Amino acid sequence: MSSDSGFTVFIPVFNEETLLIRNVEKLVRFLNKLGTPYEIIVGSNGSTDNTIHQGNTLAENNRKIHFFHLDRKGVGAAFREGVKRANFDRIITVDMDLSIRLDFIPKAFELLGRYDMVIGSKTTGTQKRSWTRKTASESFIILAGFLLNINFHDYSIAAKGYRKEVVKKYLPLIDDKTFYVVELVYQACQEKRQLKEIPVTCVDLRGSRFNLIHEGLYKFGNLFLLWFKKLVLRR
């Protein structure tokens, strides 16, 4: 089977025992209807609850599901490992809560035949999220566009599509935590890769899995660091 004939869905997870089995099974039912070869890779990073046992059980019962566990928390590190394990060139990322409408997956699969990355954007689509999360995201997007000259509207983990052959060269450069999406988009833009942004529908009413203050300081700090590196390289 050609690596270009199907796609990999990668899902990073941290302590998702209440959602894991139900939502993976829901995802499988959706993907089975598409008639396209696929695999699901679930990557636990630092989980301490029943996620590890549940993930292993899902993988044992369905050959299309693969599971791995990293001892330390770090969604960027999990993404790096997921890319290395992917059997298909087209990789699509979603969150375990499936807060992005699943029609993004077949759209991204089709677009990855012509583009190197696909960015699903809540900002240009529709979203139901808390005003605090929307405000923080919009501020970050505006600043990223100004500092890095990358004019896209969503740098979250979910609803992204990547060509493995393109993105694997960036893996040594990405952060172990949540900033890795910005770094991937920035590197791709620097190399003048073909990126496509499309609107998505998001319903995410559960609380953030991150401490918003710590996450904000981390992301904005890394943004200024990447901007500084950009200035140094230009000298």
C-alpha positions in Angstrom: 0.0 0.0 0.0 1.3 3.4 -1.0 2.0 5.8 1.9 0.1 8.4 -0.1 -3.1 6.3 -0.5 -4.4 6.9 3.0 -3.8 9.0 6.1 -2.8 9.0 9.7 -4.9 10.6 12.4 -2.7 11.6 15.3 -4.2 12.4 18.8 -2.0 13.5 21.7 -3.5 12.7 25.1 -2.9 13.5 28.7 -5.1 11.9 31.4 -8.1 11.3 29.1 -9.6 8.2 30.7 -13.1 9.7 30.7 -13.1 10.3 26.9 -10.6 8.0 25.3 -12.5 4.8 24.5 -15.8 6.5 23.7 -14.3 9.1 21.4 -11.8 6.8 19.6 -14.7 4.5 18.9 -16.7 7.4 17.6 -13.8 8.5 15.4 -13.4 4.9 14.0 -17.0 4.8 13.0 -16.6 8.1 11.2 -13.4 7.1 9.4 -14.8 3.7 8.4 -17.5 5.5 6.4 -14.9 7.4 4.3 -13.7 4.4 2.4 -10.0 5.5 2.6 -7.2 3.6 4.3 -6.3 5.1 7.6 -4.6 4.6 10.9 -5.1 6.3 14.3 -2.1 7.0 16.5 -2.8 7.9 20.1 0.2 9.4 21.9 0.1 9.7 25.7 2.5 12.2 27.2 2.8 12.0 30.9 -0.6 10.4 31.6 -1.0 9.1 35.2 -4.5 7.8 35.1 -6.1 4.8 33.2 -5.3 6.3 29.8 -2.3 4.0 29.3 -4.3 0.8 30.0 -7.2 2.0 27.8 -4.9 3.0 25.0 -3.2 -0.4 25.0 -6.5 -2.1 25.0 -7.8 -0.2 22.0 -4.7 -1.0 20.1 -4.9 -4.7 20.9 -8.5 -4.8 19.7 -8.1 -2.9 16.4 -5.1 -3.2 14.1 -5.8 0.3 12.8 -5.2 1.9 16.2 -1.7 2.4 17.6 -0.8 3.6 21.0 2.4 4.8 22.7 3.2 6.4 26.0 5.9 8.9 26.9 6.8 9.3 30.6 7.0 13.0 30.5 4.3 15.5 29.7 5.0 17.3 26.4 2.6 17.4 23.4 5.3 18.6 21.0 7.4 15.6 22.0 4.4 13.3 21.5 3.8 14.9 18.0 7.5 14.2 17.1 7.1 10.6 18.1 3.7 10.3 16.3 5.2 11.6 13.0 8.1 9.1 13.2 5.6 6.2 13.7 3.1 7.3 11.0 2.8 4.9 8.1 1.1 7.4 5.8 2.5 10.7 4.4 -0.7 12.6 5.2 -1.0 13.3 8.9 -4.0 15.0 10.4 -4.2 16.0 14.1 -7.3 16.2 16.3 -7.9 16.6 20.0 -9.3 13.8 22.1 -12.4 15.7 22.9 -13.2 15.9 19.2 -14.2 19.5 19.6 -13.5 20.2 15.9 -16.2 18.9 13.6 -14.9 15.8 12.0 -15.6 16.9 8.4 -12.2 18.6 8.7 -10.5 15.2 8.3 -11.6 14.3 4.7 -11.2 18.0 3.7 -7.6 18.0 5.0 -6.9 14.6 3.3 -7.9 16.0 0.0 -6.0 19.3 0.4 -2.8 17.5 1.4 -2.7 16.2 -2.1 -1.9 19.7 -3.2 -0.5 21.5 -0.1 2.2 20.8 2.4 0.2 21.9 5.4 -3.5 22.5 6.1 -4.5 24.8 9.0 -7.9 24.5 10.4 -9.0 27.9 11.7 -11.6 28.4 14.4 -11.2 32.2 14.0 -12.3 32.2 10.4 -14.9 29.5 11.1 -17.3 29.2 14.0 -16.4 28.5 17.6 -18.1 28.1 20.9 -15.3 28.7 23.5 -14.9 30.8 26.6 -14.2 34.5 26.0 -11.0 34.3 28.0 -9.6 31.6 25.7 -10.7 33.4 22.6 -9.2 36.7 23.7 -5.9 35.1 24.6 -5.8 33.2 21.3 -6.6 36.3 19.2 -4.0 38.4 21.0 -1.4 35.7 20.3 -2.4 35.4 16.6 -2.1 39.2 16.1 1.3 39.3 17.7 2.6 36.2 15.8 1.6 37.8 12.5 3.3 41.0 13.4 6.6 39.5 14.7 7.0 36.5 12.4 5.1 37.6 9.3 3.0 34.4 9.3 -0.5 35.5 8.6 -2.6 32.6 9.7 -5.4 32.5 12.3 -5.0 29.4 14.4 -1.9 27.8 16.0 -3.6 25.4 18.3 -2.9 21.6 18.2 -6.1 20.3 16.7 -7.3 20.5 13.1 -4.0 20.6 11.4 -2.7 18.6 8.4 0.9 17.9 7.5 2.9 16.0 4.8 5.2 13.7 6.7 7.9 14.1 4.0 7.9 17.9 4.6 7.4 18.1 8.3 9.9 15.4 9.4 12.8 17.7 8.6 11.5 20.3 11.1 11.2 17.8 14.0 14.6 18.6 15.5 13.7 22.3 15.6 10.3 22.1 17.4 9.5 22.6 21.1 8.5 19.7 23.3 5.4 21.6 24.5 2.5 23.4 22.8 4.5 26.0 20.8 5.5 23.4 18.2 2.7 24.3 15.8 3.9 27.9 15.5 7.4 26.7 14.8 6.2 24.3 12.1 4.2 27.0 10.4 7.1 29.5 10.6 9.7 27.0 9.2 7.3 26.1 6.4 6.8 29.7 5.5 10.5 30.4 5.6 10.9 27.7 3.0 8.0 29.0 1.0 6.0 25.8 1.3 2.4 25.6 0.2 0.1 26.2 3.2 -3.7 26.3 3.1 -6.0 27.7 5.8 -9.7 26.6 6.0 -12.5 27.5 8.4 -13.6 24.8 10.9 -16.4 24.5 13.4 -15.4 24.1 17.0 -17.5 23.5 20.1 -15.2 23.4 23.1 -16.9 24.2 26.4 -14.8 22.2 28.8 -12.1 23.9 30.8 -8.6 24.3 29.4 -6.2 21.4 30.2 -3.5 24.0 30.8 -3.0 26.7 33.4 -3.9 29.7 31.3 -1.4 32.1 33.0 1.5 29.7 32.7 0.6 28.8 29.2 0.3 32.4 28.2 3.7 33.3 29.6 5.3 30.3 28.0 3.8 30.9 24.5 4.4 34.6 24.4 7.9 34.1 25.7 8.7 31.5 23.0 7.2 33.8 20.4 9.6 36.6 21.3 12.4 34.1 21.4 11.6 32.9 17.9 11.4 36.5 16.7 14.8 37.3 18.2 16.3 34.3 16.5 14.8 35.5 13.2 16.5 38.9 13.7 19.8 37.3 14.5 19.7 35.1 11.4 19.0 38.1 9.2 22.2 39.8 10.3 
